[in-house]
């Protein structure tokens, strides 16, 4: 059977999840969405599979985030043609080799049609923690609630702007809803002093016993004081009561963060890449 690209539908949910489960840490972003929503274009976006001999070799999510799972060089030009000249996403995410290959081919094929780029994170070490961290936890860490919303929103905006280099509001007013939903879902942890969030960390995608650590932030006036490792130790111990496996990805140039994660017991298991528009 010749290689082919075809759209996946609701009946393909289990076969897609089986493929994604081959690299569960790398594919957590997409696996968690397919598990939660099924293959529903209204909630997930369009999902395409590149197959060889009737077996899935790579999957493309064409949604608010373009995600590539797996790597097959022959799939990339077909993905580029499927995505087309009109960009509908705000970012591209996935294994570094797949994301960078797709990004280069998009630039060559559509020549500037996708618009300006905020940044390219070409290598983001993917790290995994499978046992509670050793460092003494900061006892002030707790799960945040909707009562913490104003300060948590401020901290989240500051973290996003520091990381991406632009405001989360450039796409419209939806960021406030996203922040409130995270609080309501119990996915936000932090330290609050005098009504101000001075440290925060969030749980992102989740599936089974695995969750992804995201949005780590320390107030700028408190950085360099050794807060982050104890605070993260406290947050991770709380989170691992429900999710015994925690992963994250971090920019390779962020040496202090990488060293902190290593102190907590994280080990590198791969590399992702992200292109932000």
C-alpha positions as a Markdown table, in Angstrom:
| # | Residue | x | y | z |
|---|---|---|---|---|
| 1 | Unk | 0.0 | 0.0 | 0.0 |
| 2 | Unk | 1.4 | 3.4 | -1.0 |
| 3 | Unk | 1.9 | 6.1 | 1.7 |
| 4 | Unk | -1.1 | 8.3 | 2.0 |
| 5 | Unk | -2.5 | 11.2 | 4.1 |
| 6 | Unk | -6.1 | 11.0 | 5.2 |
| 7 | Unk | -8.4 | 12.8 | 7.6 |
| 8 | Unk | -9.3 | 11.0 | 10.8 |
| 9 | Unk | -12.8 | 10.8 | 12.1 |
| 10 | Unk | -14.6 | 9.7 | 15.2 |
| 11 | Unk | -14.1 | 6.0 | 14.5 |
| 12 | Unk | -10.3 | 6.5 | 14.4 |
| 13 | Unk | -10.1 | 7.7 | 18.0 |
| 14 | Unk | -8.6 | 4.4 | 19.4 |
| 15 | Unk | -6.1 | 3.9 | 16.6 |
| 16 | Unk | -4.9 | 7.5 | 17.0 |
| 17 | Unk | -4.5 | 7.1 | 20.8 |
| 18 | Unk | -2.6 | 3.8 | 20.3 |
| 19 | Unk | -0.2 | 5.6 | 18.0 |
| 20 | Unk | 0.3 | 8.5 | 20.4 |
| 21 | Unk | 0.8 | 6.1 | 23.3 |
| 22 | Unk | 4.0 | 4.9 | 21.7 |
| 23 | Unk | 5.6 | 8.2 | 22.9 |
| 24 | Unk | 3.4 | 9.1 | 25.8 |
| 25 | Unk | 5.5 | 11.9 | 27.2 |
| 26 | Unk | 6.3 | 13.5 | 23.9 |
| 27 | Unk | 2.7 | 13.3 | 22.7 |
| 28 | Unk | 0.9 | 14.2 | 25.9 |
| 29 | Unk | -0.5 | 17.5 | 24.6 |
| 30 | Unk | -2.4 | 15.8 | 21.7 |
| 31 | Unk | -3.2 | 12.5 | 23.6 |
| 32 | Unk | -5.0 | 14.4 | 26.4 |
| 33 | Unk | -7.1 | 16.3 | 23.9 |
| 34 | Unk | -8.1 | 13.2 | 21.8 |
| 35 | Unk | -8.9 | 11.3 | 25.0 |
| 36 | Unk | -11.1 | 14.2 | 26.3 |
| 37 | Unk | -12.8 | 15.3 | 23.1 |
| 38 | Unk | -12.5 | 12.4 | 20.7 |
| 39 | Unk | -11.8 | 13.4 | 17.1 |
| 40 | Unk | -14.2 | 16.4 | 17.0 |
| 41 | Unk | -13.3 | 19.2 | 14.6 |
| 42 | Unk | -15.3 | 21.7 | 16.6 |
| 43 | Unk | -13.4 | 21.1 | 19.9 |
| 44 | Unk | -10.1 | 19.7 | 18.7 |
| 45 | Unk | -9.4 | 20.8 | 15.1 |
| 46 | Unk | -8.7 | 18.7 | 12.1 |
| 47 | Unk | -6.6 | 15.5 | 12.6 |
| 48 | Unk | -4.7 | 13.9 | 9.7 |
| 49 | Unk | -2.7 | 10.7 | 9.7 |
| 50 | Unk | 0.2 | 9.8 | 7.3 |
| 51 | Unk | 0.2 | 6.1 | 6.8 |
| 52 | Unk | 2.7 | 3.6 | 5.4 |
| 53 | Unk | 1.5 | 0.1 | 4.6 |
| 54 | Unk | -1.7 | 0.8 | 6.4 |
| 55 | Unk | 0.1 | 1.8 | 9.7 |
| 56 | Unk | 0.1 | 5.4 | 11.1 |
| 57 | Unk | 3.6 | 6.9 | 10.9 |
| 58 | Unk | 2.8 | 10.5 | 11.8 |
| 59 | Unk | -0.2 | 12.6 | 12.9 |
| 60 | Unk | -0.9 | 16.3 | 12.3 |
| 61 | Unk | -3.3 | 18.4 | 14.3 |
| 62 | Unk | -4.5 | 21.4 | 12.4 |
| 63 | Unk | -6.1 | 23.5 | 15.2 |
| 64 | Unk | -5.4 | 26.6 | 17.3 |
| 65 | Unk | -2.0 | 24.9 | 17.9 |
| 66 | Unk | -0.6 | 22.8 | 15.1 |
| 67 | Unk | 0.9 | 19.7 | 16.6 |
| 68 | Unk | 3.0 | 17.1 | 14.9 |
| 69 | Unk | 3.3 | 13.6 | 16.4 |
| 70 | Unk | 6.0 | 11.2 | 15.2 |
| 71 | Unk | 8.4 | 11.9 | 12.4 |
| 72 | Unk | 8.4 | 10.8 | 8.8 |
| 73 | Unk | 10.2 | 13.1 | 6.3 |
| 74 | Unk | 7.7 | 12.1 | 3.5 |
| 75 | Unk | 4.8 | 13.2 | 5.6 |
| 76 | Unk | 6.0 | 16.8 | 6.0 |
| 77 | Unk | 5.3 | 18.1 | 2.4 |
| 78 | Unk | 1.9 | 16.6 | 2.6 |
| 79 | Unk | 1.2 | 18.3 | 5.9 |
| 80 | Unk | 2.4 | 21.6 | 4.4 |
| 81 | Unk | 0.0 | 21.3 | 1.5 |
| 82 | Unk | -2.8 | 20.3 | 3.9 |
| 83 | Unk | -2.2 | 23.3 | 6.1 |
| 84 | Unk | -2.3 | 25.6 | 3.1 |
| 85 | Unk | -1.2 | 29.3 | 2.7 |
| 86 | Unk | -3.6 | 30.7 | 5.3 |
| 87 | Unk | -2.4 | 30.4 | 8.9 |
| 88 | Unk | -5.1 | 29.6 | 11.4 |
| 89 | Unk | -2.9 | 28.6 | 14.4 |
| 90 | Unk | -1.0 | 30.6 | 17.0 |
| 91 | Unk | 1.8 | 28.1 | 17.4 |
| 92 | Unk | 3.4 | 24.9 | 16.1 |
| 93 | Unk | 4.5 | 22.3 | 18.7 |
| 94 | Unk | 5.9 | 18.8 | 18.7 |
| 95 | Unk | 9.1 | 16.8 | 18.5 |
| 96 | Unk | 11.9 | 19.2 | 17.5 |
| 97 | Unk | 12.9 | 17.3 | 14.3 |
| 98 | Unk | 9.2 | 17.4 | 13.1 |
| 99 | Unk | 8.5 | 21.0 | 14.0 |
| 100 | Unk | 11.6 | 22.4 | 12.5 |
| 101 | Unk | 11.2 | 20.3 | 9.4 |
| 102 | Unk | 7.6 | 21.5 | 9.0 |
| 103 | Unk | 8.5 | 25.1 | 9.7 |
| 104 | Unk | 11.2 | 25.2 | 7.1 |
| 105 | Unk | 8.9 | 23.6 | 4.5 |
| 106 | Unk | 6.1 | 26.0 | 5.3 |
| 107 | Unk | 8.4 | 28.9 | 4.8 |
| 108 | Unk | 9.6 | 27.6 | 1.5 |
| 109 | Unk | 6.2 | 26.5 | 0.2 |
| 110 | Unk | 4.1 | 29.5 | 1.2 |
| 111 | Unk | 6.8 | 32.2 | 1.3 |
| 112 | Unk | 5.7 | 34.6 | 4.0 |
| 113 | Unk | 2.0 | 33.9 | 3.7 |
| 114 | Unk | 1.8 | 32.7 | 7.3 |
| 115 | Unk | 2.7 | 36.2 | 8.6 |
| 116 | Unk | 5.2 | 37.3 | 11.2 |
| 117 | Unk | 6.8 | 35.1 | 13.8 |
| 118 | Unk | 7.1 | 36.0 | 17.5 |
| 119 | Unk | 9.9 | 33.5 | 18.2 |
| 120 | Unk | 11.2 | 30.1 | 17.4 |
| 121 | Unk | 12.2 | 27.8 | 20.3 |
| 122 | Unk | 14.3 | 25.3 | 18.3 |
| 123 | Unk | 15.2 | 23.0 | 21.1 |
| 124 | Unk | 13.3 | 22.6 | 24.4 |
| 125 | Unk | 14.5 | 19.7 | 26.5 |
| 126 | Unk | 11.6 | 17.4 | 27.5 |
| 127 | Unk | 12.1 | 16.3 | 31.1 |
| 128 | Unk | 10.4 | 13.7 | 33.3 |
| 129 | Unk | 9.9 | 13.2 | 37.0 |
| 130 | Unk | 8.7 | 9.8 | 38.3 |
| 131 | Unk | 9.3 | 10.1 | 42.1 |
| 132 | Unk | 8.6 | 12.9 | 44.6 |
| 133 | Unk | 11.3 | 15.5 | 44.7 |
| 134 | Unk | 14.0 | 15.3 | 47.5 |
| 135 | Unk | 14.4 | 19.1 | 48.3 |
| 136 | Unk | 12.5 | 20.3 | 51.4 |
| 137 | Unk | 9.2 | 21.7 | 50.2 |
| 138 | Unk | 8.1 | 25.2 | 51.0 |
| 139 | Unk | 5.0 | 24.8 | 53.3 |
| 140 | Unk | 3.4 | 27.9 | 52.0 |
| 141 | Unk | 2.5 | 26.3 | 48.6 |
| 142 | Unk | -1.1 | 25.5 | 48.1 |
| 143 | Unk | -3.6 | 25.0 | 45.4 |
| 144 | Unk | -5.0 | 28.3 | 44.3 |
| 145 | Unk | -8.7 | 29.1 | 44.1 |
| 146 | Unk | -10.9 | 31.6 | 42.3 |
| 147 | Unk | -10.5 | 33.9 | 45.3 |
| 148 | Unk | -6.9 | 34.3 | 44.1 |
| 149 | Unk | -8.0 | 35.3 | 40.6 |
| 150 | Unk | -6.9 | 39.0 | 40.3 |
| 151 | Unk | -3.3 | 38.3 | 41.4 |
| 152 | Unk | -3.0 | 35.0 | 39.7 |
| 153 | Unk | -4.1 | 36.7 | 36.4 |
| 154 | Unk | -1.4 | 39.3 | 36.9 |
| 155 | Unk | 1.2 | 36.6 | 37.5 |
| 156 | Unk | 0.0 | 34.6 | 34.5 |
| 157 | Unk | 0.2 | 37.6 | 32.2 |
| 158 | Unk | 3.6 | 38.5 | 33.4 |
| 159 | Unk | 4.8 | 34.9 | 32.9 |
| 160 | Unk | 3.4 | 34.7 | 29.4 |
| 161 | Unk | 4.8 | 38.0 | 28.4 |
| 162 | Unk | 8.3 | 37.1 | 29.7 |
| 163 | Unk | 8.2 | 33.7 | 28.0 |
| 164 | Unk | 6.7 | 34.6 | 24.6 |
| 165 | Unk | 7.7 | 38.2 | 24.3 |
| 166 | Unk | 4.2 | 39.5 | 23.6 |
| 167 | Unk | 0.9 | 40.0 | 25.5 |
| 168 | Unk | -1.6 | 37.1 | 25.7 |
| 169 | Unk | -4.3 | 39.6 | 25.0 |
| 170 | Unk | -3.1 | 40.2 | 21.4 |
| 171 | Unk | -5.5 | 37.4 | 20.2 |
| 172 | Unk | -8.5 | 38.9 | 22.1 |
| 173 | Unk | -10.0 | 38.7 | 25.5 |
| 174 | Unk | -10.1 | 34.9 | 25.9 |
| 175 | Unk | -7.0 | 34.7 | 28.2 |
| 176 | Unk | -9.0 | 35.8 | 31.2 |
| 177 | Unk | -11.4 | 32.9 | 30.7 |
| 178 | Unk | -8.5 | 30.5 | 30.3 |
| 179 | Unk | -7.0 | 31.7 | 33.6 |
| 180 | Unk | -10.3 | 31.4 | 35.5 |
| 181 | Unk | -10.9 | 27.9 | 34.0 |
| 182 | Unk | -7.5 | 26.8 | 35.3 |
| 183 | Unk | -8.4 | 27.9 | 38.8 |
| 184 | Unk | -11.8 | 26.3 | 38.7 |
| 185 | Unk | -10.2 | 23.0 | 37.5 |
| 186 | Unk | -7.7 | 23.0 | 40.4 |
| 187 | Unk | -4.7 | 23.2 | 38.1 |
| 188 | Unk | -3.0 | 26.2 | 39.6 |
| 189 | Unk | -0.6 | 26.1 | 42.6 |
| 190 | Unk | 1.2 | 29.0 | 44.3 |
| 191 | Unk | 2.4 | 31.0 | 47.2 |
| 192 | Unk | 0.3 | 34.0 | 48.2 |
| 193 | Unk | 1.6 | 36.7 | 50.5 |
| 194 | Unk | -0.5 | 39.7 | 51.5 |
| 195 | Unk | -2.9 | 39.0 | 48.7 |
| 196 | Unk | -0.2 | 38.8 | 46.1 |
| 197 | Unk | 0.9 | 35.6 | 44.2 |
| 198 | Unk | 4.7 | 35.6 | 44.5 |
| 199 | Unk | 5.1 | 32.1 | 43.0 |
| 200 | Unk | 3.0 | 30.0 | 40.7 |
| 201 | Unk | 3.1 | 26.8 | 38.7 |
| 202 | Unk | 0.3 | 25.1 | 36.8 |
| 203 | Unk | -0.6 | 21.7 | 35.5 |
| 204 | Unk | -1.3 | 21.6 | 31.8 |
| 205 | Unk | -2.2 | 18.5 | 29.7 |
| 206 | Unk | -3.2 | 15.4 | 31.8 |
| 207 | Unk | -3.8 | 11.8 | 30.9 |
| 208 | Unk | -4.0 | 8.8 | 33.2 |
| 209 | Unk | -1.3 | 9.2 | 35.8 |
| 210 | Unk | 0.7 | 11.8 | 33.8 |
| 211 | Unk | 0.5 | 15.6 | 33.8 |
| 212 | Unk | 2.6 | 18.3 | 32.4 |
| 213 | Unk | 4.1 | 21.1 | 34.5 |
| 214 | Unk | 3.6 | 24.6 | 33.0 |
| 215 | Unk | 3.7 | 28.3 | 33.8 |
| 216 | Unk | 6.4 | 28.3 | 36.4 |
| 217 | Unk | 6.9 | 31.9 | 37.6 |
| 218 | Unk | 8.5 | 33.8 | 40.5 |
| 219 | Unk | 7.9 | 37.4 | 41.2 |
| 220 | Unk | 10.9 | 39.4 | 39.7 |
| 221 | Unk | 11.6 | 41.1 | 43.0 |
| 222 | Unk | 12.2 | 37.7 | 44.7 |
| 223 | Unk | 14.3 | 36.0 | 42.0 |
| 224 | Unk | 17.8 | 34.9 | 43.0 |
| 225 | Unk | 16.7 | 34.2 | 46.6 |
| 226 | Unk | 16.4 | 30.4 | 46.3 |
| 227 | Unk | 12.6 | 30.3 | 46.3 |
| 228 | Unk | 11.9 | 28.3 | 43.2 |
| 229 | Unk | 13.3 | 24.8 | 44.2 |
| 230 | Unk | 11.5 | 24.6 | 47.6 |
| 231 | Unk | 8.3 | 26.0 | 46.1 |
| 232 | Unk | 8.4 | 23.6 | 43.1 |
| 233 | Unk | 9.1 | 20.8 | 45.5 |
| 234 | Unk | 6.0 | 21.6 | 47.5 |
| 235 | Unk | 3.9 | 22.0 | 44.3 |
| 236 | Unk | 5.1 | 18.8 | 42.8 |
| 237 | Unk | 4.5 | 16.8 | 46.0 |
| 238 | Unk | 0.9 | 18.0 | 46.0 |
| 239 | Unk | 0.4 | 17.3 | 42.3 |
| 240 | Unk | 2.0 | 13.9 | 42.4 |
| 241 | Unk | -0.6 | 12.7 | 44.9 |
| 242 | Unk | -2.9 | 12.6 | 41.8 |
| 243 | Unk | -0.4 | 12.4 | 39.0 |
| 244 | Unk | 2.7 | 10.3 | 39.8 |
| 245 | Unk | 4.4 | 11.1 | 36.6 |
| 246 | Unk | 5.2 | 14.8 | 35.8 |
| 247 | Unk | 6.8 | 16.1 | 32.6 |
| 248 | Unk | 7.8 | 19.5 | 31.3 |
| 249 | Unk | 9.7 | 21.1 | 28.5 |
| 250 | Unk | 12.0 | 24.1 | 28.9 |
| 251 | Unk | 14.0 | 26.4 | 26.7 |
| 252 | Unk | 17.5 | 25.1 | 26.2 |
| 253 | Unk | 19.0 | 28.5 | 26.9 |
| 254 | Unk | 17.3 | 28.7 | 30.3 |
| 255 | Unk | 20.2 | 27.2 | 32.2 |
| 256 | Unk | 19.0 | 28.2 | 35.7 |
| 257 | Unk | 15.7 | 26.6 | 35.2 |
| 258 | Unk | 17.2 | 23.4 | 33.9 |
| 259 | Unk | 19.5 | 23.1 | 36.9 |
| 260 | Unk | 16.6 | 23.7 | 39.2 |
| 261 | Unk | 14.6 | 20.9 | 37.5 |
| 262 | Unk | 17.6 | 18.6 | 37.8 |
| 263 | Unk | 17.8 | 19.3 | 41.5 |
| 264 | Unk | 14.2 | 18.2 | 41.8 |
| 265 | Unk | 14.9 | 14.9 | 40.0 |
| 266 | Unk | 13.8 | 15.6 | 36.5 |
| 267 | Unk | 15.7 | 13.8 | 33.7 |
| 268 | Unk | 15.9 | 14.7 | 30.0 |
| 269 | Unk | 14.0 | 12.2 | 27.8 |
| 270 | Unk | 13.7 | 14.0 | 24.5 |
| 271 | Unk | 13.3 | 17.4 | 22.9 |
| 272 | Unk | 10.4 | 19.5 | 21.6 |
| 273 | Unk | 10.3 | 22.7 | 19.6 |
| 274 | Unk | 7.8 | 25.5 | 19.4 |
| 275 | Unk | 7.1 | 28.2 | 16.8 |
| 276 | Unk | 5.0 | 31.2 | 18.1 |
| 277 | Unk | 3.2 | 33.5 | 15.8 |
